[in-house]
Amino acid sequence: MTVDAPPSTLLIDGRPSADRALRHVWNECLGAGRANEALRVDWQNHFREAVQVLGARYVRFHGVFHDDMFVYRASNGGGFGPPTPLETPVHTYAYVDKVFDAILDAGARPFVELGFMPRELATQTETLFWWKAHCSPPTDMAAWVELVTTTVRHWIERYGLDEVLTWPFEVWNEPNLVPHFWTGTRTEYFELYEATARAIKGIDPRLKVGGPSSSVFVPDARYDGEQHDRSVEAATAEAPDPDALPWKPVWINELIEYCAERDLPIDFLSTHLYPTDYAFDTQGVGRPISRGRDATRNDLLALRAIIAESPYPDAEVHITEWSTSPSSRDHMHDTVFAATYIARALLQCHDLAESISYWTFTDVFEEGGGGIGPFHGGFGFVNEQGIHKPTFHAMAMLNRLGPTLALQTEHGVLTRTAEGGVAAVLFNYPDSMGTASVGGATSYADARRHADQGPARRLTHTVEGLTAGDVYDVEILDQEHGNVAEAWHRMGEPLNLSRQDVATLTRVADDLDRRTLTVDAAGVLTIDLELAPWAVASIARRTTH
């Protein structure tokens, strides 16, 4: 997974730079809710900022074929009267074109999730979300294939083949979650994958297609059959130590076997990794499961081993959803604790995937409807008003890292930049947490349970071989700087913000601890930071324009 970088003359703590390639898996792709939300001006503003500040290169979302995008048209629409059926269904792309134009104009690309089923083609309708997605097999597979084929050909005509060849095409989303994201069987999903993959490769064999976009790893047999079997989850729900269980991916081995038998393409394998999830106990009650802080790395190592021994050893790995939890009402998402957790986890995994797509970049996200209050535990790096959460700053710090790893420790990385300087991200994931992850929280007050973890940590490094006099900017995020949800909490957690409240919280959100370091006359940069518990620090050379 790693490639040797050109040698440098830098000495890190008296030793030569490691000079290994650092894959920026964290900003290769970011997640978003559904295609229709991308028509909103606030979504587009938040996305442009994610591209410009966080370095996002691709974005993935649900529902490109959902009814509210008006792609599959079997009637002319009714308005006040009944709709008039069309003699032959047609495909229209006015809404989709606006979304894809906005993504490309922002400087990024779509990671195309093909779904969900248009109402007129769905065997079952309104299976999940308030916007009533239809997540079922098609009534007519040929009509689905025609929809996919016509859509991809439209994109090639509009954007050019060279552009569309850079887009990955992922077949569906979490089809193992029956009856919500899929109402059919596992085999019916594999048949959908087969028909879709053949259709895409029939347009141009160089187009990339993959799946199964399955949800989370599990340590039991709940997804071993044709449909989800809750009756086998009790041991997981009641396990005293979840990390001792044998966690495994869902439908990865099975899809590989199915495709190998039929000579089907798999350009990439995709799945979702969340270190927190649920399992049903013997009483049928869903219990929260929180795995250790290294769960993501452990899962990726297991996934890589499976792929290496498979008939598709060169298949890419795309984690098309990842976060501290799969809940859009988890108040941990709004905290400094989450920022430190994701910085640590992503740096652990830079050599194990082609992308790890954080779910999601904005709280403009409506699976459960709009959020209740400005800090309601939404996934986003920014809230609905565009206020930066601590996770935004952590991702911005990661984006400043260079392409070459110079040193990696348990507490961060130092990198070489393309311009010849260095950039670092250092953090204090508190020792008192042991091997635990941050878990979830049903309220902000609950999330604050980590506030007293510790102790502080002093981190020191020297970098020799730099340009004397260069100035390096230091930014530190911690519980006293950039902790906007805490400021909102101290306001009394107002449900609706005034314009003055928004301005005040925006200032708090961006008020990081900022300092400078200067390379001495001998070309040595000395880093000596005392990081409070949960702090994340960025060190990057100041650029002059």
N, C-alpha and C positions, 0 to 999 in steps of 0.2 A: 504493500500500500504506500510505502514511503519511497521517495526518490532522493538520491544524494544531490545536495545543492553545491554550487561552485564554492570552493574553499575560500575562507576569509582569514584575515590576520588578527581578528578579534580574540582576546583572551577574556573568558568569563570566570571570575573568581580564580584567576591564575591558570586556567586550563583552556585549551583550544575550544572554540565554538563547536557544538555538536554538528551543525550544518546538515540538518535533515529537513526535508520539505514539510511544511506545515499546511495541511489542507484546512481551509476555512469552512468546515462543514456547517457552521452555525448560520452563515448568511447565504449559502448556496440557494436555499429556498426557505420561504416563510409561508405560514398558513393563513387562511382567511375563511370566513364563514360560508357564504354562498355567493354565486355570481351576481345576483340582483343587488346585493349590498354594495357591490363595486360601482354601481351607477351613481352612488351618493357622492356629493362633493366632499364631505368630511372624510369618507373612506379614501378617496383619491388623494386628498391632502396628506392624510396619515401615511399612505403608501409612498408618495413621493419622498416624504421625510425618511421612511424606512430604507429607500433606495439610496438617498443622498448621505444619510448619517450612519445607518446600520449596514450599508453595503449589500442590501438584498438584490439577488440576481434573478430569482424566479419566485412566483407566487402560485399557490395551489388553493382551490376552493371547490365546494360542492355545487351541484345544481345547474351546470351549464345547459342541461336539457330540461330543467324544471319548467312548469307551466308559466311562471312569471318572467321567463326569458322569451317566450313566444316563438320557439324555434319550429316545433312540429305543429303544423296547422291543418286540422281536418275540417274546419269550418271557417267562415269569414267573420266570426264573432257576432254577438247578438245585440249588445247594448240594451235598449229597452225592449227589443223583440227577441224572439228565439233565433239562435244562430242558424245560418243556412249551410248545410253540409257541402263541402267541396267534392267534385267528382273524383278528384285524386288529391291526396294530401300533398302539401307543399312545405318547404323549409324556408324560414325567413330568419335573417341574421342581424336586423337593425340593432337590437339590444346587445347581442353578443359582440358585434363589431365595436360598439361604444366601449365596452369593457376591455376588449383586447387592444384597441387603439390606446386607451388610457394607460394600460400596463406597459406597452411598448414605448409610448411617448415618455413615460417616466424613466426609461432606461433599463427596464427589466423584461422578463419573458414569462409566459404562462407555463406552469407544470400542469398539464391538462388532465384533470380527473374526468373521465367520461361517465356521466350520470346526471341526474337520476332519470327514471323512466317518465316520458310524457304521459299524461293521464290517458290519452287515447290508445296508448300501447301497453298500459299497465294491466297485469292480471289482478293486482290488488292496489287500492288507492289509499292515500292519506295515512301512511303508516307511521309517520313521526314528525315532530316539530309543529310549532303553531302554524308554519307556512305550508304544512301538509304535503311533505315530499312523498312521492310514490316510489317505493323501493322494492320492486318486484320484478320477476322475469317478464319478458315481453310476451304479449299475446301472439306476436308474429316475429320470429327471429329475422326473417328476411327484411321486414320493415325496419327493425333495429339496425341491421347491417347497412341498409340504404341510408338511414339517418347518419350513422357514423361516417360512411364513405362520402356522402354529399357534404357533410360538415368539414371534414379534413380537406377535401378538394376545394371547398370555398376558401379555407384559410390559405391554401397554397396559392390560389388565384389572387387573393387580396394581399398577402404578405410575401409571397415568393417561396419557392421550394427550399432555397438555402436557409431561409429563416426558420421555416417549419421543421426542417431536419434537426434543429437544435432543441425542439420541444419534446419532452418525454410524454407519452400517452399512457396513463394509468387506468386500468379497467375497474371502475366502480370504487366504492368505499366501504370497508368493514362488512363484507357480505356474511361473515360468521355471526354477526349480531342479528339473529332471527328473533322476532319478526319485525325488527325496527329498520335496520339498514338493508335488509334482504328478507323476503318472505319465502324464498325457494329453498332448495336443498344445496348442499355443497356441490354435487354433480351438476346441478343447473347453473350454478355460478361458473364452474369450469367450462361448461358448454358456452356460456356467454363470453368467457375469456377467449375460447377457441375461435368463435365466430368473429369477435372484435379484432383479435390479433391477425387473423387471416385477412380481414378486410383492410386493415391498416397496411400490412405488408404488401397487399395487392396493389396499393396505390404507389408505394415505393418501398423496396425492401430495406432501405437505409433508415426509415422512420423507426423510432424507438418505442417499444411497447412493453408493459410489465404489469405485475400485480403480485399477490392478491389483495394488497392494501388491507390486511387483516388487523384486528385490534388486539393489542397487548400480547405479552407472553402469559402463559398459564402453567400451573404445575400439576394439572389434573386432566381428566379425559373429557371435559365438557364439550370440546369441539372435535373430538375424534370421529364422531359419526356424521351423518348427513345434516343434522341440525343440532342446535345448542341443547345440551342436556343438563339442566340445573341440578338434577338429583345426585350428581357426582362431585359437587363442589364443597360439601360439608367439611371434609378434612382440611381443605384450604382455608375455609372461613374460620375454623376453630384451631388452626395450627398455632402453637405458642411462639414459634420462630419461623416466620414466612421465608426467611433467607435460607433456611435449611431444606426447603422444598426444591424439587427438580424442575425449574422453570424452563419452558420450551416455547418455540414460536408456533403460531397457529396457521395451518394450511400451507406452510412453506414446503415441507417435504411432499405433501400430497399434490400440490400444484406442479412441483418439479417432476414427480413420477407421471402425472397425467400428461404433461407436455412432452416428456421424453418418449413416451409410448406412441405419441401421435406426431412426432417431429414438429412440434410447435415452437415458436420463438419465445424466449424470455430474455429480453435485453437487460432488464433489471427486476430485482425482487424488492417489493415494498411491504413494510409492515409498520405498526405503530407501537411505540414504547412509552409507557407511563409507569413510574415507580409506585404509584398508588392506584388501587382499583377496588373492586368489590367481589365478594363471593357469597353464595347463599348457604346458610347453615341448615341444620336438620329441621328447623322450624319454618324454613322458607324465607327467612329474614336476611336481607343483604347486609353484610358486614364489611366495613372498610378494611382494606389490606394495605399496609405501608411497608415497602421493602427498604433495604439498606441504601446508603448513599452511592454505592457502586453498582447498583442494579443495571443501569443503562450500559455500562462497559461490559459487565458480565453477559448480558443478553447479546450484545453485538459480537463478542468473542464466540459465543455459541452459534450465532447465525453465520458468521464467517466460516466456521469449521464445517457446517452443513453444506454451504455453497461450494467450498473448496473440494469436497468429496463428491459433488454432484455432477451430472452431465452438463451443467452450465457453470463451470468454475470461473468464467470471466464475467458473469452477470454482475452488474453494478448493484449496490445496496443503497436504497433510498428509504430513510425513515421519514415517512410523509406526514406524521404527526408525532410531536414529543412535547411534553411539558412536565411540571411537577405533579399534575393530576389531570384526569380527563373531565373535570367539572368546571363549567363556566360560572359557578357560584362558590368558588373556593377562594376564601380571602387570603390564603397564603400567596396567591399570585400577585397581590398588591404590595408585597413586603420586600424589605432589604434581605430577609432570609432567603427568599426565592432567588434573588439576584445572585447571591453568593453560591447557592446550590447550582444554578444553571451554568455559571462561569466555570466552576470546578468540573462539573460533569461533561460539558462540551470539550473542555481542554483534555480531559481523560480520553476522549473518543475520536480525536481528530484523524487518527490513522485507520479507523474501522468502518467508515462509510463514505459514500460519495456526497451525501447530504443528510442532515438531521434538521427537519423542518419544524421550527417552534410553532406551536398551535396556541395563539395566533398573534399577529402583529398589532391588532387593534381591538378595542372593546366594542367597535361597531360590528356586532356579532349577535345574531338573533335566533339561535336555535331554541332558546327558551323565552323569546321575546326580548325587548330592550331591557337592559339592566336596571335594577331598582337601586337608585343612588349612584353617586359618582365613583365610589370605590366598593363595588359589589362582588368582587372576586372574579371579575372577567379575566379571560386569558391574556388580554392585550398588553403590549409594551406601553401603550398609551390608553388613557381612558376615553370615554365618549367625547369629552371636551378637548381631547388632544393633549392633556397634561401627562408629562413623562413620569412613568413609574420607575422604581429602582431598576427593574429588569431592562428598561430602555437603556439606561446608562451602562449597565453591564455589557449589553450587546454592542453599544458604541465603542466601549473599551476593547472588546474582542476584535472589532473591525479595524482598529488601529494597528493591530499586530502585523508584522511583516510576513513574507512568504517562507522564511527560513527559520527553523527552530534552532536556537543557540543553546538553550538550557531549559530543561523541564524538571520541576521539583513537585513535591506534594502540595506546595503553596503557590504555584503559578508557573509562568513561562517568561523567558526572555527570547526575543526574536531579532533577527537581522532584517532590516527593511531594504527595499529595492534601491533606496537613495544612499545607502551606506551607513545609516545610523542604526539605532536599536529601538525597539518598542517592547514594553512589558505589560503583563497583567498579573498582579499579585493579589492574594486574598487570604483572609483568616476565616476558614471554616472551623468553628471552635472545637478544641479538643474535647470539651465536655459533652459534645454530641456523640462521641464515640463513632460507631459505624452507622448511626441512624441518619435517615434523610429528614427533610423538613416536614414531610407529611402534609396533611390538609388541615383546613380550618373552616368551621361553619359560621364564623363571625370574625371581625377584626380583633375583637378582644381575645378570642381564642388564639388567633395567630400570634399575638404578643407573648405567648408562653415561652418563646425562644429568646426573649429580650435579655434575660439574665445569664445566658450561656457565656462561657469564657474559657481561658483568659485572653488578654491581649497577646499579640505575637509581634516580635521584632524580626524583621527581615532585612538582611544586608547582602549586597552584591557589589562587586566591582567589575567594570567593563573597561578593558584597555584596548587602545587602538582606534579611538574616536578622534574627531577633529576638535582641537582645543578651542574653547570659547563657545561651542555650541550650547544652546539652551534647551533644556528638556522640561516640558510641562508635566506636572504631576496632578492628577485628579483622584480624589478619594471619596467614595460613596460609603457611608456608614449610617448608624442609627441617628447620628446628629446632623448629617448632611445628605440632602436628597431624599429624606424619609417622608414622602408626601402623605402617605396614608396615616402616619402618626400625627401629622399636623392636622389633617381632617378629623381624626379622632379627638384631638384636643379642642377643636372647634365645636364638639358635640355631635359629630357625625351628621351634619345637615343632609337631608335627603335631596334637596334641590338647592343648587348653588346660585348665589347672585353673581353678577358680572364681576363685582369686586372680589368675591370669594375665589372665582376662577383666576383672577389676576394674582391674588395672594398665593394661592396654592401653586400656580405656575412658577412663581419666583422661588418658593420653597423647594419645589421639585428639582430645579436646576442649580440650586445653591450648594454645590459640592465644595469640599475642602480642596482649594487649589493652591499649588506652590510651584516653585521652579528649582531645577538643579542645573548646574553648569559644569561642563567638561573642563577639567583643570589643564594647566599648561603642558602637562605630560600626556594629555590625551586620555585621561582616566575619568570615567563617570563613577562616582561613589553613590550607591543607593543605600540609605539607612532609614527605614520606615518602621514606626511603631503603629501597627494596625489594630484598631479596636476589634472586638468580636464582631464578625459578620462584615467587616470592611472588604471592599474591592477597590484596588488601586490601579490606575493606568499611568504609564510613563511613556511619553512619546516626544520625539524631537520637534521643536517648534519650527514651523515653516514660515518663511517670509515671502510676501508677494509684492 
